Amino acid sequence: MDRIYRVIPERCIACGKCELACAFAHGGEGKPGVSRISIHRRGPDLGVPIVCLQCDDAACVAVCPVHALSRNEATGAIEVDYGKCVNCRMCVAACPFGNMLWDETWHCVAKCDLCHGAPKCVPFCPTGALEYIPADRAGRTPDKVAPGVLRSELIASRP
């Protein structure tokens, strides 16, 4: 994978445009429940975008009994093969970050697939809190993801 999806939480103003862009891209409707990205709101103008980390050793992939999850070598994203998926939701339970979702609208599992290499949410973010950049431009991720917000708090409180 030569590009990474990066979140810069201190830039997020919790406007929800990324959620809407994702919902339109994955369901053709502006229903936030269809979105694969969610904003963890910490106040009226402070939010932290939460999205699949595309883990190297992904628990969701390991527990799938029908091998419906695999990494797209071109994009680096873990994708769901809906032709194989039996909707057992084991992947949803296995994700330690809560980023594998059950889509109530379409009645299937859902996760960020990086829109097959062109994340639709990125250009809609008005503050540049979301980036899809060359991997060599990525820096170290801090323990604090926003002023006063620790990464461990977000993992423990995902809605």
C-alpha positions in Angstrom: 0.0 0.0 0.0 1.6 3.2 -1.0 -1.1 5.6 0.2 -2.7 5.9 3.7 -5.9 7.4 5.0 -5.0 9.9 7.7 -7.2 11.7 10.2 -6.1 15.0 11.7 -8.6 15.2 14.6 -7.7 18.7 15.7 -9.0 20.0 12.4 -12.4 18.3 12.7 -15.3 20.7 13.4 -17.9 17.9 13.6 -19.8 19.2 10.5 -20.7 15.6 9.4 -19.9 16.3 5.7 -17.7 13.2 5.6 -20.5 11.0 7.0 -22.9 12.3 4.3 -20.3 11.8 1.5 -19.7 8.3 2.6 -23.4 7.5 3.0 -24.0 8.8 -0.6 -21.1 6.8 -1.9 -22.2 3.5 -0.3 -25.9 3.7 -0.4 -27.0 6.5 -2.7 -28.8 8.2 0.1 -27.7 10.8 2.7 -28.5 8.5 5.7 -25.7 8.7 8.3 -26.4 5.1 9.3 -25.0 3.9 5.9 -21.7 5.8 6.5 -18.5 3.9 7.2 -17.1 6.9 9.0 -18.5 8.4 12.1 -17.8 11.5 14.1 -17.2 11.0 17.8 -18.6 14.4 19.0 -16.9 16.0 21.9 -18.7 19.3 21.8 -20.6 21.4 19.3 -17.5 22.2 17.2 -15.1 19.4 18.2 -15.2 15.9 16.8 -13.0 13.1 16.0 -13.6 11.1 12.8 -13.5 7.4 13.4 -12.9 5.0 10.5 -11.4 1.5 9.9 -7.7 1.4 10.6 -7.1 -1.3 7.9 -5.1 -3.3 10.4 -2.1 -5.3 9.2 -3.2 -8.3 11.3 -6.9 -7.7 11.2 -9.1 -9.5 13.7 -12.1 -9.2 11.4 -10.3 -11.1 8.6 -9.1 -13.8 11.0 -12.5 -14.7 12.4 -14.5 -14.8 9.2 -15.7 -18.4 8.8 -16.2 -18.0 5.0 -13.2 -15.9 4.2 -15.3 -13.0 2.9 -12.8 -10.4 4.1 -9.6 -9.8 2.3 -7.1 -7.1 1.6 -7.2 -5.3 -1.8 -3.5 -5.3 -2.7 -4.0 -2.2 -4.9 -5.5 0.0 -2.2 -4.5 -1.7 1.0 -8.1 -1.7 2.2 -9.7 -4.7 3.7 -12.9 -5.4 1.7 -16.0 -7.5 2.1 -16.9 -10.0 -0.6 -20.7 -9.8 -0.3 -21.0 -12.9 -2.5 -19.3 -14.9 0.2 -20.5 -13.1 3.4 -23.2 -14.9 5.4 -23.8 -11.9 7.7 -22.9 -13.9 10.8 -21.4 -10.6 12.3 -18.4 -12.3 13.8 -16.2 -9.6 12.2 -18.3 -6.9 13.9 -17.7 -8.5 17.3 -14.0 -9.1 16.6 -13.0 -5.6 15.7 -11.3 -4.2 18.8 -11.9 -0.6 17.6 -15.6 -0.9 16.7 -15.0 -0.1 13.1 -16.7 -3.1 11.6 -20.3 -2.1 11.4 -23.8 -3.7 10.9 -25.6 -1.6 8.3 -29.2 -1.5 9.4 -30.3 0.0 6.1 -28.9 -2.7 3.8 -28.8 -5.5 6.5 -25.2 -6.4 6.0 -21.8 -5.9 7.5 -20.0 -2.7 6.4 -16.6 -1.1 6.8 -14.5 1.5 5.1 -13.1 0.2 1.8 -11.3 3.5 1.0 -13.8 3.7 -1.9 -11.5 1.5 -3.9 -8.6 3.9 -3.7 -10.5 7.3 -3.9 -12.1 8.0 -0.5 -15.2 10.1 -1.2 -15.2 11.7 2.3 -11.7 13.3 1.8 -12.6 16.1 -0.7 -15.8 17.0 1.2 -14.0 17.8 4.5 -13.9 21.6 4.6 -11.0 21.8 7.1 -8.7 19.1 5.7 -9.1 16.8 8.7 -9.1 13.8 6.3 -6.3 13.0 4.0 -5.4 10.2 1.6 -1.7 10.7 1.1 1.4 8.9 0.0 2.7 6.7 2.9 6.0 8.4 3.0 4.3 11.7 3.9 2.7 10.2 7.0 4.2 11.1 10.4 3.9 9.6 13.8 0.4 9.4 15.3 0.2 11.2 18.6 -1.3 9.6 21.7 -3.6 12.7 22.0 -5.9 12.9 19.0 -7.4 16.2 19.9 -6.9 18.7 22.7 -7.8 16.8 25.9 -8.9 13.7 24.1 -6.8 10.5 24.4 -6.8 7.8 21.7 -7.7 5.2 24.4 -10.9 7.2 25.3 -12.1 7.0 21.7 -11.5 3.3 21.4 -13.4 2.7 24.7 -16.4 4.9 23.8 -17.1 4.2 20.1 -20.9 4.5 19.7 
